[in-house]
Amino acid sequence: MLQVLSAALLTVPFHLADNCFLALGFSRLFSHLIAIRVVALLLLVPLGFHFFNIQGALVGIVISYFANLPAIIFFMVKHRLFDLRKELLLLSAGLGGMLLAEGFILAIGR
């Protein structure tokens, strides 16, 4: 269960933008983003559970985190809060950390 749910952690940097929109006074935009996620949860979790039991419900929860990412990115670009170079730098740092951890695990012989 935790392995499936951990995929939602990939969206954390983008969901920080939700709070940024709220801090900038775009509360209506914030509520639209929350509404997208709620609709996704209400549709995907029951459907996933019906067709694939608990695993399907878990995947529905994870997909709900990704459901409003296009809208978040669109509004970040619209309000000049999105810098592709910085986003790619953070992504490469995360991938580098994962590779370093894998190398460490291989080095200690697990």
N, C-alpha and C positions, 0 to 999 in steps of 0.2 A: 504494500500500500504506500509506504513512504517513498519507494522508488518512483512510483507513478506520480505522486503528488509533488515530488521534488522538481519535476519539469516546470511547475508553475513559478519556481524561483527565478527562471530566466526572464520573467516579465517584471521583476521588482524594480529595475532602474526606470522602466517606462511608467510604472504606476506611481513613482515618486512625482511624476509630472502632474498627476491628479492633485496632489497637495499643492504643487506650485500654482496650478490654475486657481485653486481655492484661495491661496495667499494673495494672488494678483487681483482678486475680486471677480473672477469668472465663475461664480457659484452656479449659474445656470448651466454652463458647460460641464462643470463637475457633476451635476445631477444627471445630465444626459449620458455621460460616461458610465456612471453607476447604473443607470437604467439599462444600458446595453448589456452590461454584465449580468444583471438580475434576470433579464429576459433569456439570455443564454443559459443561465443556471436552471431557470424554470422549464426550459425546453429540453436541454441536453441531459440533465441528471435523470429525470424519469425515463426518457427514451433509452439512455444507456443502461439503466437498471433493468428495464423491460427486456431488452434484447441480449444483454451480456452480463447480467447480474451485477455484483458489487464492483467488478473491474470496469464495467461499462459506466457505472455511476462515477467512479473515480476519474475516468478519462473525461467524462462530461464536466466535472469540476475543473480539471486542468484546461480544457478547451475554453471554458468560460473566462479564464484569466487572459487567454489570447484573443478573445472575441472583440474586445474594444481596443486592441493595439492599433489597428489601422486608423481609427478615429483619434486616438491619442497622438499618433505620429502626424496625422493631418493637422491637428490643432497646434501641435508644437511647431510645425513648419509655418503655419499661418501667423503665429504670434512670435516668430523668430526665436524660438527656444531650442531648436534642433540644430546641432552641428554634427554632420556626418563624420568628420575627422575625429572628433572627440568620442563619438559612439564606437567607431571602429578601433580606436586606441584602447578603450575599455574592454572591448571584446577580445582583442589580441592579448591584453594583460590577463584576462580570465583564462583564455586558452593556454597561455604560457604557464600559468599557475597549475593548471590541470596536468600539463605535460611534465612539469617539474615534480609534481606529486607522484605521478606514475613512475617516473624515473627513480624517485626515492624508494618507492615500494619495490621496484625491481632490484634496486641496489641492496636492500636489506634482506632480500630473498624470501618474501612472503609468498 
